[in-house]
């Protein structure tokens, strides 16, 4: 080549370099760490390789090109760590994609922070991984805490009050628990028990965990584990009879996202379970990719069955697109073997600012992790799934994913979801609890009450089982039914009859000794009893009162018309009328003059003026005022008299024979009380002579009161107001209640 030709060639090279820009084409080393012996790892590899090919087919003019360096971590944290170190130290890797697991990502991200190399994971979902403590960690997936509100909305919608999380013993499995517990607490749902299962658990160990769950009353289980361990759990649950009617299984997105790739035997065993996963809109672009991906995956993995790409495969594909677009925006410097890569901060900023419409939906990172909009709730029905609804932050539960069709309020109502086919192929919503298959029942102590209306106890002669009835039993059993979980219990009879060999103090003390878990009956809440046990809220009125006979005052004599007004009132009224007559006579000279000195005529005139002053022609203003007052007095007296007389003629007058307990003490009367009750001790504390106190059963009350204190009976019965009300309901004509004379806490249950 001649000298002019060499100069011309050099000129073209310089011009070409100016035209193409300051940066020449450059390969960017991207390390990829996957568990290639897992289905998720195989899916991700196919998606990542397709993404690189598809991106540069469309953007062939881009100056920077991603070059993949794929490493297999073999599901081992140490191998994942060694792979990351090798990529960083020996291969000039400027970005790491992966690793797959949260436990691996924690360690690798620490290296990324030190070397200022972004670590991008599309599958590490533990909420403990954040850009706050790991600034070079980027999550192109959603973290597990994002689905918690969808799960709690389901639980609230169906009214379940207790749940049991079943999760694997890994960083991924444990990470969701604090967020799940907080969300459940907000809706007043309790985590009864936490079932932790190791990834290395054998089938027998998993069965033991399930059998323990069978002994509990809760039937709502939230499964949060990898698809492989979750599949094994469900198969063992099916064998244990726990995929039957009455059970509720809610699968988090790690299992639900891989549902299309699970073995058919697993999906059939899972029939009736609910699942939560991110909602991915169906598009033509996604359908086209799925077709191409399925063919490519079969070529890459001929030993695997035909599968559709999971959401993780879509996220892996979108991750490559986001990375390729970000790198093209950065003026990448050539790097040597340095401990810190200068391109890291620029790459990190460019990646987190990328926005585009990907296969999985809108790709946008908020605080270093993928932004999400709504979740899909599915019902697994054997070989397929049913979409029963959606959840979004703005609308809550809805049947339709289209925001424009949703109602204008936040919903947690089951009516806003499609019907569910539950385990056991039933459409009846499980109540969330059942009586456990095994386990100790609540021991409920009771005894025969002196009032059978409150407690009646019978022993079955064939089974020796204790049967009970009465108001106290009805209250207890109604309260148990209202509990949000099952409380299996059995009645145990504390022998003897109250008042003979048993007192309620004895019965309460049995709870303190641990013989019974709870004691029920007509047990009064008293201070001395609260020293040994706790009491429920009272379920009856409280107080101690007296039952006394009544004397019937039926006035049918001839002079009953004199009784409405007392003698004092009669005399007072007569004096007032005479005074009125004399006053008018003094004030009216025209009336007084004709009388002259006749005393009899004066008396007659006074009487006439007292009663009929309004008929006389009065001239004095003062006498007229006196006459008006007299008229009002007569009207009031007449009205009062008429009302009182009418009452006496129509109503029988019942008067208690005793109105004050201290009259009983003063008179030395015999007093009765409920046999076996604390009332006897109470009366002695109030000054009653113990020799004057007699214990009776309720059916003996009437006879004792009829005899009276002087004839071997009692002057009054002192008892608690609930018992008195029962007695008076049958004997209201002859007896009455006086009081209450003492306040008590009412009847309650002991625990």
Beta strands, then each sheet from edge to edge (+ up, - down):
strand 1: 26-34
strand 2: 64-72
strand 3: 95-98
strand 4: 118-121
strand 5: 137-139
strand 6: 162-168
strand 7: 190-197
strand 8: 220-224
strand 9: 248-251
strand 10: 274-278
strand 11: 355-358
strand 12: 361-366
strand 13: 369-370
strand 14: 374-380
strand 15: 385-392
strand 16: 396-398
strand 17: 442-448
strand 18: 456-459
strand 19: 466-469
strand 20: 489-497
strand 21: 518-524
strand 22: 544-553
strand 23: 653-656
strand 24: 671-674
strand 25: 693-696
strand 26: 716-720
strand 27: 735-742
strand 28: 747-750
sheet 1: 2+ 1+ 3+ 4+ 5+
sheet 2: 7+ 6+ 8+ 9+ 10+ 14- 15+ 16-
sheet 3: 11+ 12- 13+
sheet 4: 20+ 17+ 21+ 28-
sheet 5: 18+ 19-
sheet 6: 23+ 22- 26+ 24+ 25+
sheet 7: 23+ 22- 27+
end
